[in-house]
Protein backbone atom coordinates (compact mmCIF):
# COMPACT_ATOMS: atom_id res chain seq x y z
CA UNK A 1 0.00 0.00 0.00
CA UNK A 2 2.93 2.33 0.73
CA UNK A 3 5.32 2.75 -2.20
CA UNK A 4 8.27 3.83 -0.09
CA UNK A 5 9.38 3.26 3.48
CA UNK A 6 9.29 7.01 4.04
CA UNK A 7 5.56 7.03 3.22
CA UNK A 8 4.96 4.36 5.85
CA UNK A 9 7.03 6.18 8.44
CA UNK A 10 5.19 9.45 7.74
CA UNK A 11 1.79 7.77 8.03
CA UNK A 12 2.81 6.09 11.30
CA UNK A 13 4.04 9.40 12.71
CA UNK A 14 0.77 11.12 11.73
CA UNK A 15 -1.25 8.40 13.44
CA UNK A 16 0.77 8.74 16.64
CA UNK A 17 0.35 12.52 16.63
CA UNK A 18 -3.40 12.24 16.12
CA UNK A 19 -3.70 9.75 18.97
CA UNK A 20 -1.64 11.86 21.36
CA UNK A 21 -3.48 15.09 20.58
CA UNK A 22 -7.03 13.79 20.31
CA UNK A 23 -7.59 11.01 22.83
CA UNK A 24 -5.06 11.24 25.64
CA UNK A 25 -6.86 13.71 27.91
CA UNK A 26 -10.15 11.85 27.61
CA UNK A 27 -8.46 8.53 28.22
CA UNK A 28 -6.74 9.91 31.31
CA UNK A 29 -10.05 11.15 32.73
CA UNK A 30 -11.64 7.76 32.10
CA UNK A 31 -8.78 5.93 33.80
CA UNK A 32 -9.04 8.27 36.79
CA UNK A 33 -12.80 7.69 37.12
CA UNK A 34 -12.28 3.92 36.99
CA UNK A 35 -9.40 3.83 39.48
CA UNK A 36 -10.91 6.27 41.98
CA UNK A 37 -14.27 4.49 41.87
CA UNK A 38 -12.64 1.10 42.40
CA UNK A 39 -10.33 2.21 45.19
CA UNK A 40 -12.66 4.37 47.25
CA UNK A 41 -15.53 1.85 47.18
CA UNK A 42 -13.20 -1.05 48.01
CA UNK A 43 -11.97 0.83 51.07
CA UNK A 44 -15.44 2.05 52.09
CA UNK A 45 -16.86 -1.47 51.75
CA UNK A 46 -14.45 -2.93 54.33
CA UNK A 47 -16.45 -3.25 57.53
CA UNK A 48 -19.62 -2.08 55.75
CA UNK A 49 -22.87 -3.94 56.42
CA UNK A 50 -22.80 -5.62 53.01
CA UNK A 51 -19.36 -7.05 53.77
CA UNK A 52 -20.66 -8.21 57.13
CA UNK A 53 -23.52 -9.81 55.20
CA UNK A 54 -20.95 -11.60 53.02
CA UNK A 55 -19.34 -13.03 56.16
CA UNK A 56 -22.73 -14.26 57.42
CA UNK A 57 -23.76 -15.83 54.11
CA UNK A 58 -20.37 -17.54 53.75
CA UNK A 59 -20.62 -18.99 57.27
CA UNK A 60 -24.23 -20.09 56.75
CA UNK A 61 -24.02 -21.70 53.30
CA UNK A 62 -20.30 -22.57 52.89
CA UNK A 63 -20.63 -22.42 49.08
CA UNK A 64 -18.58 -19.44 47.84
CA UNK A 65 -19.30 -19.52 44.09
CA UNK A 66 -23.08 -18.87 44.18
CA UNK A 67 -22.55 -16.26 46.90
CA UNK A 68 -19.94 -14.42 44.81
CA UNK A 69 -22.19 -14.65 41.74
CA UNK A 70 -25.06 -13.24 43.77
CA UNK A 71 -22.92 -10.37 45.06
CA UNK A 72 -21.87 -9.52 41.51
CA UNK A 73 -25.45 -9.61 40.19
CA UNK A 74 -26.89 -7.52 43.02
CA UNK A 75 -24.06 -4.98 42.80
CA UNK A 76 -24.13 -4.49 39.03
CA UNK A 77 -27.91 -3.96 39.07
CA UNK A 78 -27.90 -1.71 42.14
CA UNK A 79 -24.92 0.37 41.07
CA UNK A 80 -26.19 0.46 37.49
CA UNK A 81 -29.32 2.21 38.75
CA UNK A 82 -27.14 4.51 40.88
CA UNK A 83 -24.93 5.35 37.90
CA UNK A 84 -28.00 6.14 35.78
CA UNK A 85 -29.24 8.47 38.52
CA UNK A 86 -25.83 10.16 38.60
CA UNK A 87 -25.94 10.66 34.82
CA UNK A 88 -29.45 12.12 35.09
CA UNK A 89 -28.31 14.53 37.81
CA UNK A 90 -25.40 15.67 35.62
CA UNK A 91 -27.74 16.34 32.69
CA UNK A 92 -30.40 18.08 34.80
CA UNK A 93 -28.67 20.12 37.51
CA UNK A 94 -26.69 23.23 36.65
CA UNK A 95 -22.89 22.92 37.02
CA UNK A 96 -22.72 25.46 39.86
CA UNK A 97 -25.42 23.76 41.92
CA UNK A 98 -23.96 20.35 41.11
CA UNK A 99 -20.54 21.46 42.37
CA UNK A 100 -21.94 22.36 45.78
CA UNK A 101 -24.18 19.30 46.05
CA UNK A 102 -21.36 16.90 45.14
CA UNK A 103 -18.79 18.65 47.31
CA UNK A 104 -21.01 18.51 50.39
CA UNK A 105 -22.05 14.93 49.56
CA UNK A 106 -18.44 13.73 49.37
CA UNK A 107 -17.61 15.40 52.69
CA UNK A 108 -20.73 13.85 54.24
CA UNK A 109 -19.65 10.42 53.00
CA UNK A 110 -16.23 10.99 54.54
CA UNK A 111 -17.88 11.43 57.94
CA UNK A 112 -20.24 8.49 57.36
CA UNK A 113 -17.32 6.20 56.49
CA UNK A 114 -15.84 6.73 59.96
CA UNK A 115 -19.02 5.42 61.65
CA UNK A 116 -18.90 1.64 62.36
CA UNK A 117 -21.58 -0.31 60.51
CA UNK A 118 -23.64 -3.32 61.56
CA UNK A 119 -25.94 -5.85 59.93
CA UNK A 120 -29.39 -6.56 61.28
CA UNK A 121 -30.43 -10.20 61.77
CA UNK A 122 -33.57 -9.54 59.71
CA UNK A 123 -31.48 -8.54 56.71
CA UNK A 124 -29.39 -11.70 56.89
CA UNK A 125 -32.46 -13.97 57.20
CA UNK A 126 -34.68 -12.14 54.72
CA UNK A 127 -34.49 -14.54 51.77
CA UNK A 128 -34.38 -18.04 53.21
CA UNK A 129 -36.56 -19.58 50.50
CA UNK A 130 -34.60 -18.33 47.46
CA UNK A 131 -31.63 -20.70 47.39
CA UNK A 132 -28.03 -19.58 47.93
CA UNK A 133 -27.71 -17.44 44.78
CA UNK A 134 -31.20 -15.95 45.09
CA UNK A 135 -30.80 -15.25 48.79
CA UNK A 136 -27.52 -13.45 48.13
CA UNK A 137 -28.99 -11.35 45.30
CA UNK A 138 -32.05 -10.31 47.30
CA UNK A 139 -30.29 -9.57 50.60
CA UNK A 140 -27.35 -7.77 48.98
CA UNK A 141 -29.55 -5.65 46.75
CA UNK A 142 -31.76 -4.57 49.65
CA UNK A 143 -28.84 -4.02 52.04
CA UNK A 144 -27.11 -1.86 49.44
CA UNK A 145 -30.15 0.40 48.96
CA UNK A 146 -29.29 3.76 50.50
CA UNK A 147 -25.91 2.49 51.68
CA UNK A 148 -22.86 4.74 51.43
CA UNK A 149 -21.31 2.73 48.56
CA UNK A 150 -24.49 3.13 46.51
CA UNK A 151 -24.64 6.86 47.23
CA UNK A 152 -20.93 7.11 46.42
CA UNK A 153 -21.71 5.57 43.02
CA UNK A 154 -24.35 8.23 42.38
CA UNK A 155 -21.96 11.03 43.36
CA UNK A 156 -18.98 9.63 41.44
CA UNK A 157 -21.06 9.10 38.29
CA UNK A 158 -22.30 12.68 38.51
CA UNK A 159 -18.79 13.97 39.28
CA UNK A 160 -16.96 12.27 36.42
CA UNK A 161 -19.77 12.17 33.87
CA UNK A 162 -18.76 8.60 32.98
CA UNK A 163 -21.42 6.41 34.63
CA UNK A 164 -20.46 3.18 32.84
CA UNK A 165 -16.82 3.33 33.98
CA UNK A 166 -17.84 4.42 37.47
CA UNK A 167 -20.24 1.46 37.78
CA UNK A 168 -17.52 -0.91 36.54
CA UNK A 169 -15.13 0.59 39.09
CA UNK A 170 -17.53 0.49 42.04
CA UNK A 171 -18.53 -3.08 41.18
CA UNK A 172 -14.86 -4.10 41.07
CA UNK A 173 -14.36 -2.33 44.40
CA UNK A 174 -17.22 -4.26 45.99
CA UNK A 175 -15.82 -7.54 44.69
CA UNK A 176 -12.30 -6.71 45.90
CA UNK A 177 -13.67 -6.24 49.42
CA UNK A 178 -16.37 -8.94 49.49
CA UNK A 179 -14.83 -11.90 47.61
CA UNK A 180 -12.05 -12.37 50.19
CA UNK A 181 -14.71 -12.06 52.90
CA UNK A 182 -16.61 -14.95 51.30
CA UNK A 183 -13.52 -17.10 50.71
CA UNK A 184 -11.71 -16.54 54.00
CA UNK A 185 -14.55 -15.55 56.31
CA UNK A 186 -14.07 -14.33 59.85
CA UNK A 187 -10.33 -15.05 59.85
CA UNK A 188 -9.85 -12.07 57.55
CA UNK A 189 -11.95 -9.51 59.44
CA UNK A 190 -9.94 -9.92 62.65
CA UNK A 191 -6.70 -8.99 60.84
CA UNK A 192 -7.92 -5.90 58.98
CA UNK A 193 -7.12 -2.54 60.65
CA UNK A 194 -10.66 -1.23 60.19
CA UNK A 195 -10.01 2.23 61.62
CA UNK A 196 -7.02 2.81 59.34
CA UNK A 197 -8.85 1.56 56.24
CA UNK A 198 -11.90 3.68 57.00
CA UNK A 199 -9.69 6.71 57.66
CA UNK A 200 -8.06 6.31 54.23
CA UNK A 201 -11.46 6.01 52.54
CA UNK A 202 -12.74 9.04 54.46
CA UNK A 203 -9.66 11.04 53.44
CA UNK A 204 -10.28 10.24 49.76
CA UNK A 205 -13.94 11.25 50.02
CA UNK A 206 -12.97 14.45 51.84
CA UNK A 207 -10.31 15.28 49.23
CA UNK A 208 -12.86 14.77 46.44
CA UNK A 209 -15.32 17.01 48.29
CA UNK A 210 -12.84 19.83 48.90
CA UNK A 211 -11.51 19.63 45.33
CA UNK A 212 -15.06 19.81 43.97
CA UNK A 213 -16.01 22.79 46.18
CA UNK A 214 -12.84 24.62 45.12
CA UNK A 215 -13.73 24.11 41.46
CA UNK A 216 -10.84 21.77 40.68
CA UNK A 217 -13.19 19.62 38.59
CA UNK A 218 -13.87 22.34 36.02
CA UNK A 219 -12.23 20.24 33.36
CA UNK A 220 -15.00 17.74 33.96
CA UNK A 221 -17.68 20.40 33.71
CA UNK A 222 -18.16 20.72 37.48
N, C-alpha and C positions, 0 to 999 in steps of 0.2 A: 504493500500500500504506500510506503514511503520510498521514494526513489533514491534518496541519499540518507546516510546516517545523520547528517546535520538536520535534515527535516524531522527525523524521529526525535532527536535530542531537543529541537525547538518545540515540538508538540508536547513532549514530556514536561519541559520547563513551564510551558503555558498552563498545562493542567495542574501542576503543583502550585503555581501562583494563584490560579483561580480557587483552588481548594483552601489555600491559606488565607486569602482575602475574603472569601464568601461564607465559609462555614465554620470557622474556628471559634468565633465568639459564641455562636449559638450552641455549638457542641460543648463548649466549656460550661455554659449555663445549664445545659441538660445534665452533664456529669455532676455538677454541683448539686442540682436538685435531687438526683438519684442517691448520691453519697450522703448528703445531709439527712434525707428522709430515712434512709436505711439506718444510719448511725444513731440518730436521736431517738427513733422509735425502739430500736434494740435496747438502748440504755433505759428508756422510760418503762419498757415492758418488764424489766427485771424487778421482781417483787410486786408487780401489778396483779390485780385480782384475776386476770385471765391467765397469767403464768401460774398463780396458785391453783387455778382450775385445772391447768395442765398436769400439775403434780397430783391432784386428787384423782383425775381420770386415769392417769398412768398407774397409780396405786390400786385403783378399783378394778380396772379391766386387764392390765398387764399385757396389752396387745398394742405396741407402739404404732404400727403402720396405719391402721384405720383412724387412730387418734390424730396422727400427724396430717393425714389426708383431710380429716374433718376440720382441723385448725386452718389448713390452707384454704379450704372451700369457704368457711365462715369469714375468714379475714379478707379474701379477695372480693367477696360480695359486699361485706360491710364497708370496707375501705373504698371499693369502687363507688358506692353511693356517696361516701364522704368526699371523694375526689370530684364527683360530678357536682356536688353542692359547692365545693370550692371554686370550680370553674364558673358556675352560675353567679356566685358572689363577685368574682373578678369582672364578669361581663356586665353586671347590673350596678354595682356600687362605684361611685366616683373614686378616682385614685387617691384623693386627699382623705376622704372618709375611710377608705380601705386601709390606708397607711396607719391611721390611728387605731382602727379596730384590730388589725393584725398585731400591731406593736403591743397593745394592751393585752391581747389574747396570749401572745407568746410569754409575756411577763407573768400573766396569771398561771399559765401552765408550768412555768418554772417553780412557782410557789406550790402548786398542786403536786408536782413530782416529789417534793420533799416530805409529803404527808404519807405515812405508811398505809398500805392498802390491805384489805381483807376480803375474803370470799364468804358469802353467806351459804349456809347448808342448803337452803332452798334452791339456790342457783346450781349447786353441784348435783342435786337430785331431781332436777326439773324434768329431764327427758329419759326416764328409766325405760320406757317402752319402745324406744326408737332404734335399738341396736347400738353398737359402739360408735360407728361412723355417724349415724344420725344423731345420737346423743351429744357427740362432740360438736357437730355443726350447730345444733339448736342452742346448746348452753353457751358456746363461744360467741355466737352471733348476738344473743341477748345480753351476755355479760359485757360485750364490747360496745353496746349502744350507750352513747353518752360518756364513754370512758375517755380518759385523757389521750390515749393513742388514736382514737377515732377523731376527736376534736383536733388533735395535732395534724391529722391527715387533711382535714378541711382547711386549716390555716396554711399548711405548707402548699397545698394545691393552689390556693388563692394567692399566696406569696410568690410562687415561682411561675404560675401560669402554665404549668406543664403537668396536668392532673394524671396522665397515664404513667409518666415516669415516677411521680410522687407515690402513686398507688403501688407500683412495682417495688419502689424502695421501702415503703412502710410495711408491705407484705413480707419482703425479705427480712426486715428488721424484726417483725413478729416471729418469723420462723427461726431466726438466729437465737432469739431468747427462749422460745418455747420448745423447739425440738430437743435441745439438750435436757430440758426439764422433763420431757416425756421419756427420754432414753435412760437418763441417770437417776431421775427422781429426787428424793429428799437428800441424798448424799451431796448433790450439787448445791442446794440452797444454803446449807450450813457453811459452805466455804466461800460464798460470794460476799464481799464487803458491800452490803446493800447501801449503807449511808454514803460511801464514796461513789458508787455507781450512780445513785440518785443525784448526788451533788454535781457530777459531771453533766448528766442530762439536764439538770436545772440550769447550769451555767450556759449550756448551748442554747436552750430556750430563751434565757435572759439576753444573751448576746444577739440572737435573732430579733428579739423585741426591741432592744435599744437601737440596733442598726436600722430597723424599719422605721422607728419613730424619728431618727435623725435623717431619714431620707436617703440612706445608703443603698436602697434598692431601686433607685430611680431608673437604672438601666433595665430593670424588669418591669418598669411602668408603675412602680409603687412609690 
